Amino acid sequence: MPLTELQEAVARLLAVHRSPDSYLAGGAALHIEPNSKRYSNDLDYFNDSESRVASAFESDQRLLLASGYELELLLRQPGFVRALVRRAGGATKVEWAHESAWRFLPPVKSERAGFVLHPVDLAINKLLALVGRDEPRDYVDIHEAMANILPLGALCWAASSKDPGYTPALLLSLLRRRGRYRPEDFARLALTSPVDLPALKRTWLDALDSAERFLAARDPDEVGCLYYSPAEAAFVEPHPGQVVVPHFGRPGGVLPAIVP
């Protein structure tokens, strides 16, 4: 989702304070490029500990105030801060939250926002969000993730290790309950173009069926992994015969192993 002019300015300003343990995540990071589909309502900064939330907020608050922004504190508790940031008549929510350091890959450096959660981890988080809540914004976002990051089957397969309470099959079963939306459900979203609900529905049903076939064909000993293709230098949903390397997550994330 493209950033608003104010969000762009705030993200660029706060980029100097971003690090591998305090990074932009959530919807704004998933579709940070200008050609994406939906504007985000806020900027979400994830931090690897409650103490890091507090220190990140304090340093970001000082920088914002020194740079001419107004900051209204809306909520503050251990591990979470929400504020409204204003300047020149515009406003955006900014949140600092504690998120587990367990991830598949280390955060990546972005010229627009400093460190950002890796797109693969963003896509997996979005899938888990859609499983846990029936929100049209998550439905829009998972379509972009499937189109630009990984197909649904590969996301379900990996997401089961992000939240071990789920199996890939259970995730897929719960996702089959999503996608029942009406045009008015998208009216409150700030979209760059109207939603084509019939097209999204067809894509969603095809993705669910394809994911079911993919999950049935996987080796149970590899459940919870991503698959990295050295030939493509990318994470993929592998096809039969394709040489891939299973890639598992860990605290802090890790770069994929390369097959000689």
MORA-V912973 format. One record per pair of residues at least 6 apart in sequence whose ideal C-beta (glycine too) atoms are under 6 Angstrom apart, sorted by the first residue. I is the first residue (numbers start at 0). J is the second residue. Records with the same first field share a line. If there is no record, write none. Layout:
I=J / J
This chain:
0=26 / 30 / 35 / 37 / 38 / 39
1=33 / 35
5=89 / 91
6=42 / 91
9=84
10=112
12=66
13=59
14=112 / 113
16=58 / 59
17=113 / 114
18=114
19=105 / 106 / 114
20=47 / 51
21=46 / 51 / 55
22=106 / 114 / 115 / 116
23=44 / 112 / 115
24=43 / 45 / 116
25=43
26=39
27=39 / 42
28=115 / 116 / 121
29=121 / 140
30=143
36=143 / 191
37=139 / 188 / 190
38=189
41=92 / 94
42=93
43=94
44=95
45=96 / 98
46=52 / 55 / 97
47=100
49=77 / 78 / 97
52=78 / 95 / 97
55=95
56=80 / 95
60=70
63=70
68=84 / 86
69=85
70=82 / 84
71=83
72=82
73=81 / 82 / 83
74=81
78=97
79=96
80=95
81=94
82=93
83=90 / 92
84=91 / 93
100=250 / 251
101=248 / 250
102=120 / 248 / 252
103=119 / 120 / 225 / 248 / 252
104=117 / 119 / 252
105=252
106=114 / 116
107=115 / 117
108=114
109=115
118=148
119=234
122=144 / 148 / 149 / 154
123=154 / 157 / 158 / 161
125=140 / 141 / 144
126=154 / 158
127=158 / 162
128=137
129=137 / 141 / 177
130=170 / 173
135=180 / 184 / 185
136=188
145=151 / 206
150=236
151=206 / 210
152=210 / 213 / 214 / 236
153=236
155=167 / 170 / 171 / 210
156=167
157=225
158=170
159=165 / 166 / 167 / 223
160=223 / 248
167=214
171=210
175=207
178=203
185=194
221=245
224=245 / 246 / 247
225=234 / 246
226=235 / 237 / 243
227=234 / 244 / 246 / 255
228=235 / 243
229=257 / 258
237=243
244=256 / 258
246=255
